[in-house]
Amino acid sequence: SAAPNVPTTPAEGGDDNMTIVVAVVGAAGVTGLALLIIWLRRRRRRSEDSTSSPEELHDRDPMVAGSKNRSYAKLGSDDEAAVLSPSMSFVSKNSLVSTGEVALGNESDAEMDGTRGLQDEFDQYKDQNLEKMRSDVEDNVFGFEALMSEAVTRALMGDDFPEQEPADRLYWGCATTATGVEIEASVLWEVNEWLFQNEHAAVDQKKMFAQDILNRMVASVRYGVLPASDASRTIHESAALLGLPLSHALPTSTLIISGMMKTGRLETMRAALGIYGDIDTAALASRERGFGILRYRSSKSADRAMRRYRKGEVVIENVAVQIKVLTRSGQVDGRKPR
C-alpha cells in the first residue's frame, strides 16, 4: 500500500520572499518621505522668494553669504586670540562645524576632518578665564581636580540660563561695584561662619561646603564679576581656613579680623593695623558683619601684628578683636599662649 502523506513545513523560500517584500515596502516608504521633505522645502523656498526683495535674495545667495561671514577664519588665526563672552557657547554660530561644509573626497575623511575641526574649536572657544582659574586652583589645592571640573561644568551649562545666578550670589552680597578684595572678604566671612557653626565637621563635609563655594566662585568668574587671579587666591585661602591640604604654600601676609563693631569703618581698621607695616590692600565683608581682611606687603608685618595680638590685645574702635593669619601649611594661626 502507498505510504501515508507526511505534513511538510512551508518552504524556506516563502520567508525569503516575505523579507524581500518588507524591505521593498520599507525602502519605498523612506524614499517617499524623502521626496515629500524635498518637495516641502522647495515649496517653502519658492514662497519666501515670492515675498522677498531682490536685495534679500542677493544676501541669501550662498556665495555672497560665504564672502560676508569670515569670522571663523579670523578667530582661528594665530595672531589674534579668540575670547568669547559668557553669553556665547563653546562653538560659534558661524563656525566651521555649524556650516557643515566639507570638501573631501570620501566619507571617512570627512568624518575625521569633522572630528578634528570640532576638537579644534572646542579648544579654541574654551573660556580662558576659567581655564586659568582651573589651573591655579588645581596647582594650589590638593585633590580639587574633581571639584573644579564639576564647578566649571555647572558654570558652562548655565550659559543658557544666566537668571539662575542672581547678582546677590555672583557678587557675594556686595554691591555690583565691589572690588575683588571686597568679595574676597565676604567669601572668607562665609567660610569662617560655616566653621563656627560646624566646628567638628568631617573632611567630607568640608569638601561638600568647598564645592558650593567653588561653584559660586567659578560662576562669578564666568560672568565677569571677578578676575581669575582673585578667585584663585580666595579659593586657596578658603581651603586653608577649612584645613584642607594644600599643594603649594600660602603667603602669610594676610590677616583675618573678626569681632569688630558691625558699623566699623575700613579706615579705622587700616589705621589700627597699619602701625605694624605697609598695607597692600584691605576690605570689610558686606552687610556690616564686623569682619575684614588686611594684606600686608610683607609677611614680616603680619608676624609683628600677631606677636602683639598674642601678648595682649589689638583694639579697633574700642573693641578687642580676634585676629588670625593663614600659615604656609594651611592651618589658621590665631592662638594665644595660655
C-alpha positions as CSV (number, residue, x, y, z in Angstrom):
1,S,0.0,0.0,0.0
2,A,1.0,3.6,-0.5
3,A,2.8,5.4,2.3
4,P,0.7,8.0,4.1
5,N,1.4,11.6,3.3
6,V,3.5,13.4,5.9
7,P,2.8,17.1,6.5
8,T,5.7,19.3,5.5
9,T,6.8,22.7,6.8
10,P,6.5,25.7,4.5
11,A,9.4,26.2,2.1
12,E,12.2,28.4,3.2
13,G,11.8,30.4,0.1
14,G,8.5,31.7,1.5
15,D,10.3,33.5,4.3
16,D,12.8,35.0,1.9
17,N,10.0,36.3,-0.3
18,M,8.3,37.9,2.7
19,T,11.6,39.5,3.8
20,I,12.1,41.0,0.3
21,V,8.6,42.3,0.3
22,V,9.1,44.0,3.7
23,A,12.4,45.5,2.5
24,V,10.9,46.9,-0.7
25,V,7.9,48.4,1.1
26,G,10.2,50.0,3.7
27,A,12.5,51.4,1.1
28,A,9.6,52.8,-0.8
29,G,8.3,54.4,2.3
30,V,11.7,56.0,3.1
31,T,12.0,57.3,-0.5
32,G,8.5,58.7,-0.4
33,L,9.2,60.5,2.8
34,A,12.4,61.9,1.5
35,L,10.7,63.2,-1.7
36,L,7.9,64.7,0.4
37,I,10.5,66.6,2.5
38,I,12.3,67.9,-0.6
39,W,9.0,69.0,-2.1
40,L,8.0,70.8,1.0
41,R,11.4,72.6,1.2
42,R,11.2,73.7,-2.4
43,R,7.6,75.0,-1.9
44,R,8.7,76.9,1.2
45,R,11.7,78.4,-0.6
46,R,9.5,79.5,-3.6
47,S,7.1,81.1,-1.1
48,E,9.9,83.0,0.5
49,D,11.4,84.1,-2.8
50,S,8.0,85.4,-4.0
51,T,7.8,87.7,-1.0
52,S,11.4,88.8,-0.8
53,S,13.1,91.8,-2.3
54,P,16.0,91.4,-4.8
55,E,18.4,92.6,-2.1
56,E,17.2,89.9,0.3
57,L,17.6,87.2,-2.4
58,H,21.1,88.5,-3.1
59,D,22.0,88.3,0.6
60,R,20.8,84.7,0.8
61,D,23.0,83.6,-2.1
62,P,25.5,81.1,-0.6
63,M,28.4,82.7,-2.4
64,V,27.5,86.1,-1.1
65,A,26.9,84.8,2.4
66,G,30.2,83.0,2.3
67,S,32.1,86.1,1.4
68,K,30.4,88.2,4.1
69,N,30.8,85.8,7.0
70,R,34.5,85.1,7.7
71,S,34.6,85.4,11.5
72,Y,35.7,81.8,12.0
73,A,38.8,82.4,9.9
74,K,39.7,85.5,11.9
75,L,39.1,83.7,15.2
76,G,41.2,80.8,14.0
77,S,44.3,82.8,13.1
78,D,47.4,82.6,15.2
79,D,47.9,86.4,15.6
80,E,44.5,87.1,17.3
81,A,43.2,85.2,20.3
82,A,39.6,84.2,20.5
83,V,37.9,85.1,23.8
84,L,34.1,84.7,24.0
85,S,31.6,86.4,26.2
86,P,29.7,84.4,28.8
87,S,26.6,84.6,26.5
88,M,28.3,82.6,23.8
89,S,28.5,78.9,23.6
90,F,31.6,76.6,23.0
91,V,31.1,76.7,19.2
92,S,30.5,79.9,17.3
93,K,27.3,80.1,15.3
94,N,29.4,80.9,12.3
95,S,31.9,78.1,12.9
96,L,33.2,75.5,10.5
97,V,31.3,72.8,12.3
98,S,27.9,74.6,12.1
99,T,28.2,75.3,8.4
100,G,28.6,71.6,7.7
101,E,30.7,72.2,4.5
102,V,33.4,69.6,4.0
103,A,35.4,69.5,0.8
104,L,36.8,66.0,1.0
105,G,36.7,63.0,-1.3
106,N,35.2,60.3,0.8
107,E,33.0,59.9,3.9
108,S,35.8,58.6,6.2
109,D,38.0,61.6,5.5
110,A,35.0,63.9,6.0
111,E,34.2,62.3,9.4
112,M,37.8,62.5,10.6
113,D,38.1,66.1,9.4
114,G,34.8,67.0,11.2
115,T,36.1,65.4,14.4
116,R,39.4,67.3,14.2
117,G,37.5,70.5,13.5
118,L,35.2,70.1,16.5
119,Q,38.1,69.4,18.8
120,D,40.0,72.4,17.4
121,E,37.0,74.7,18.0
122,F,36.4,73.2,21.5
123,D,39.9,74.1,22.5
124,Q,39.7,77.5,20.8
125,Y,36.5,78.6,22.5
126,K,37.2,77.5,26.0
127,D,36.7,80.2,28.5
128,Q,40.2,81.4,29.0
129,N,39.5,82.9,32.4
130,L,38.0,79.6,33.7
131,E,41.0,77.7,32.3
132,K,43.4,79.9,34.2
133,M,41.4,79.6,37.4
134,R,41.2,75.8,37.0
135,S,45.0,75.6,36.5
136,D,45.7,77.8,39.5
137,V,43.3,76.1,41.9
138,E,44.4,72.6,40.9
139,D,48.0,73.6,41.4
140,N,47.4,75.2,44.8
141,V,44.9,72.9,46.5
142,F,45.4,69.2,46.7
143,G,42.7,66.9,45.3
144,F,40.5,69.7,43.9
145,E,40.5,68.4,40.3
146,A,37.1,66.7,40.5
147,L,35.6,69.6,42.4
148,M,36.9,72.1,39.9
149,S,35.6,70.1,36.9
150,E,32.1,70.0,38.4
151,A,32.1,73.7,39.1
152,V,33.3,74.6,35.5
153,T,30.7,72.2,34.0
154,R,27.9,73.8,36.1
155,A,29.0,77.3,35.0
156,L,29.2,76.5,31.3
157,M,25.8,74.7,31.4
158,G,24.4,77.8,33.0
159,D,25.1,79.9,29.9
160,D,21.6,79.4,28.6
161,F,20.0,80.3,32.0
162,P,22.0,83.2,33.5
163,E,19.0,84.2,35.6
164,Q,19.7,81.1,37.8
165,E,22.7,83.0,39.1
166,P,21.2,86.2,40.7
167,A,23.5,89.1,41.3
168,D,23.4,88.6,45.0
169,R,25.1,85.2,44.6
170,L,27.5,86.4,41.9
171,Y,28.6,89.4,44.0
172,W,28.5,87.5,47.3
173,G,26.2,90.1,48.9
174,C,28.4,93.0,47.8
175,A,27.4,95.9,45.6
176,T,27.8,95.4,41.9
177,T,30.7,97.9,42.1
178,A,32.6,95.8,44.6
179,T,36.3,95.2,44.1
180,G,37.9,91.7,44.2
181,V,39.2,92.2,47.7
182,E,35.8,93.1,49.0
183,I,34.3,89.9,47.5
184,E,37.3,88.0,49.0
185,A,36.4,89.3,52.4
186,S,32.8,88.3,52.1
187,V,33.7,84.8,50.9
188,L,36.1,84.3,53.8
189,W,33.4,85.5,56.2
190,E,31.1,82.8,54.9
191,V,33.8,80.2,55.3
192,N,34.7,81.4,58.8
193,E,31.0,81.5,59.8
194,W,30.4,77.9,58.5
195,L,33.4,76.7,60.5
196,F,32.0,78.4,63.6
197,Q,28.7,76.5,63.2
198,N,30.3,73.2,62.1
199,E,33.3,73.1,64.5
200,H,33.6,69.2,64.3
201,A,32.8,68.8,60.6
202,A,34.4,65.8,58.9
203,V,36.6,66.2,55.8
204,D,33.8,65.1,53.5
205,Q,31.5,67.7,54.9
206,K,34.2,70.4,54.4
207,K,34.7,69.3,50.8
208,M,30.9,69.5,50.2
209,F,30.9,73.0,51.5
210,A,34.1,73.8,49.5
211,Q,32.2,72.5,46.4
212,D,29.4,75.1,46.9
213,I,31.9,77.9,47.4
214,L,33.8,76.8,44.3
215,N,30.6,76.6,42.2
216,R,29.7,80.1,43.1
217,M,33.2,81.4,42.6
218,V,33.5,79.9,39.2
219,A,30.2,81.5,38.2
220,S,31.5,84.8,39.4
221,V,34.5,84.5,37.1
222,R,32.4,83.2,34.2
223,Y,30.1,86.2,34.3
224,G,33.0,88.7,34.6
225,V,32.4,89.6,38.3
226,L,35.9,88.6,39.3
227,P,39.2,88.1,37.5
228,A,40.6,84.5,37.7
229,S,43.6,85.5,39.8
230,D,41.4,87.0,42.6
231,A,39.1,84.0,42.6
232,S,42.0,81.5,42.7
233,R,43.6,83.3,45.7
234,T,40.3,83.3,47.5
235,I,39.8,79.6,47.0
236,H,43.4,79.0,48.1
237,E,42.6,80.9,51.3
238,S,39.2,79.2,51.8
239,A,40.8,75.8,51.6
240,A,43.4,76.8,54.2
241,L,40.7,78.1,56.5
242,L,38.9,74.7,56.1
243,G,42.0,72.9,56.9
244,L,42.1,71.1,53.6
245,P,45.5,70.0,52.3
246,L,47.4,72.5,50.1
247,S,49.8,71.7,47.2
248,H,51.6,75.0,47.4
249,A,52.4,77.2,50.4
250,L,50.1,80.0,51.2
251,P,51.6,83.5,51.7
252,T,51.5,84.5,55.3
253,S,50.9,88.2,54.8
254,T,47.1,88.2,55.1
255,L,45.2,88.8,58.4
256,I,41.6,87.8,59.1
257,I,40.0,90.1,61.6
258,S,36.7,89.3,63.3
259,G,34.7,90.6,66.3
260,M,34.8,94.3,65.1
261,M,31.9,96.6,65.6
262,K,29.2,95.9,63.0
263,T,29.3,99.5,61.9
264,G,33.1,99.6,61.8
265,R,34.9,101.6,59.2
266,L,37.6,100.4,56.9
267,E,39.8,103.4,57.5
268,T,39.8,102.7,61.3
269,M,40.8,99.1,60.7
270,R,43.7,100.2,58.4
271,A,44.8,102.8,60.9
272,A,44.9,100.3,63.8
273,L,46.9,97.7,61.9
274,G,49.0,99.9,59.7
275,I,51.4,100.5,62.6
276,Y,52.8,97.0,62.0
277,G,53.8,97.6,58.4
278,D,52.9,98.8,54.9
279,I,49.4,97.6,53.9
280,D,48.9,96.3,50.4
281,T,45.1,96.1,50.5
282,A,42.2,95.7,52.9
283,A,38.4,95.3,52.9
284,L,35.4,94.7,55.1
285,A,32.9,91.9,54.4
286,S,29.5,93.0,53.1
287,R,26.4,93.8,55.2
288,E,28.2,95.2,58.3
289,R,29.4,91.9,59.7
290,G,32.3,93.1,61.7
291,F,34.7,91.0,59.6
292,G,37.6,92.1,57.4
293,I,40.8,91.1,55.8
294,L,44.1,93.0,55.6
295,R,47.0,92.1,53.4
296,Y,50.5,93.5,54.1
297,R,53.2,93.9,51.6
298,S,55.5,91.7,53.7
299,S,54.8,88.7,55.8
300,K,57.1,90.2,58.5
301,S,54.4,92.9,59.1
302,A,51.8,90.1,59.7
303,D,54.2,88.5,62.1
304,R,54.6,91.7,64.1
305,A,50.8,92.1,64.3
306,M,50.4,88.5,65.5
307,R,53.1,88.9,68.2
308,R,51.3,91.9,69.5
309,Y,48.0,90.0,69.5
310,R,49.4,87.0,71.4
311,K,51.0,89.3,74.1
312,G,48.0,91.5,74.7
313,E,45.1,92.9,72.7
314,V,44.6,94.5,69.3
315,V,41.9,97.1,69.7
316,I,39.9,98.6,66.8
317,E,37.3,101.3,67.7
318,N,37.4,100.5,71.4
319,V,36.8,96.8,70.8
320,A,39.3,94.0,71.3
321,V,39.2,92.0,68.1
322,Q,40.2,88.5,67.1
323,I,43.0,88.0,64.5
324,K,44.1,85.0,62.5
325,V,46.8,84.5,59.9
326,L,46.9,81.8,57.4
327,T,50.2,79.9,57.7
328,R,52.2,78.3,54.9
329,S,50.9,74.8,55.9
330,G,47.3,76.0,55.5
331,Q,46.4,75.9,59.2
332,V,45.0,79.0,60.9
333,D,47.2,80.6,63.4
334,G,45.3,82.8,65.8
335,R,46.1,81.2,69.2
336,K,47.2,83.0,72.2
337,P,49.5,81.4,74.8
338,R,47.8,80.3,78.0
